Amino acid sequence: MRFYILIGLPTETVDDFNMTVDLVPQCSVTECLTSIFSPYPGTDLYRLCHEQKLLPSTITNIRERLEAVIDYPEFSKKQIQKACIWK
């Protein structure tokens, strides 16, 4: 079974991510692919990030889905980046 995990979503915390990590071994996963949330203009999640003032003044993410764009109070860009390389 293959798992696709999207991390760094609005409102996600380190504890939320850790719960996901704990769930993976229980699901007989053979492959786990991790991506980082990227806020796309025009989407509900982009609008939510904008309303919560989470978006940086400019988004220069050339490594889309591999590089954290948003620095959340409960899950920093550095923590998200580290979580993305989790195996």
C-alpha positions as CSV (number, residue, x, y, z in Angstrom):
1,M,0.0,0.0,0.0
2,R,1.2,3.5,-0.9
3,F,0.6,6.5,1.4
4,Y,0.7,10.1,0.2
5,I,1.1,12.5,3.1
6,L,0.6,16.2,2.7
7,I,2.0,18.2,5.6
8,G,2.1,21.9,6.5
9,L,-1.7,22.5,6.0
10,P,-3.3,25.4,7.8
11,T,-4.0,24.6,11.5
12,E,-1.7,21.5,11.4
13,T,0.5,21.2,14.5
14,V,3.6,19.1,15.3
15,D,1.3,16.8,17.3
16,D,-0.9,16.3,14.3
17,F,2.1,15.3,12.2
18,N,3.3,13.0,14.9
19,M,-0.1,11.3,15.0
20,T,0.2,10.7,11.2
21,V,3.7,9.2,11.7
22,D,2.3,6.9,14.3
23,L,-0.5,5.7,12.0
24,V,1.7,4.7,9.1
25,P,3.1,1.4,10.6
26,Q,-0.4,0.3,11.4
27,C,-1.4,0.5,7.8
28,S,1.0,-2.0,6.2
29,V,2.5,0.8,4.1
30,T,5.1,-0.2,1.5
31,E,5.9,3.3,0.3
32,C,5.3,6.7,1.8
33,L,5.5,9.9,-0.2
34,T,5.5,13.2,1.6
35,S,4.7,16.6,0.1
36,I,4.5,20.1,1.6
37,F,1.3,22.2,1.2
38,S,1.6,25.1,-1.3
39,P,-1.1,27.8,-1.2
40,Y,-2.5,28.2,-4.7
41,P,-4.2,31.5,-5.4
42,G,-7.9,31.1,-6.0
43,T,-8.3,28.1,-3.7
44,D,-10.2,28.0,-0.4
45,L,-7.0,27.1,1.5
46,Y,-5.2,30.1,0.0
47,R,-8.1,32.3,1.0
48,L,-8.0,30.8,4.5
49,C,-4.2,31.4,4.8
50,H,-4.7,35.0,3.6
51,E,-7.6,35.6,6.0
52,Q,-5.5,34.3,8.9
53,K,-2.5,36.4,7.8
54,L,-0.3,33.4,7.4
55,L,1.0,34.2,3.9
56,P,4.4,35.8,3.5
57,S,4.4,39.1,1.6
58,T,5.8,37.3,-1.5
59,I,5.9,33.6,-2.3
60,T,9.0,32.7,-4.2
61,N,8.7,28.9,-3.9
62,I,10.7,27.4,-6.7
63,R,10.7,24.0,-5.0
64,E,6.9,23.6,-4.8
65,R,5.7,20.8,-2.5
66,L,9.3,20.3,-1.3
67,E,9.9,23.6,0.4
68,A,7.7,25.1,3.2
69,V,6.2,28.5,2.3
70,I,4.3,29.3,5.5
71,D,5.7,29.6,9.0
72,Y,2.8,28.6,11.3
73,P,2.8,29.4,15.0
74,E,2.3,25.7,15.9
75,F,4.5,24.2,13.1
76,S,7.4,26.3,11.9
77,K,8.8,26.2,8.4
78,K,12.0,24.5,9.8
79,Q,9.9,21.8,11.5
80,I,7.8,21.3,8.3
81,Q,11.0,21.0,6.2
82,K,12.5,18.5,8.6
83,A,9.2,16.5,8.7
84,C,9.1,16.3,4.9
85,I,12.4,14.4,4.8
86,W,11.1,11.9,7.5
87,K,11.4,8.3,6.3
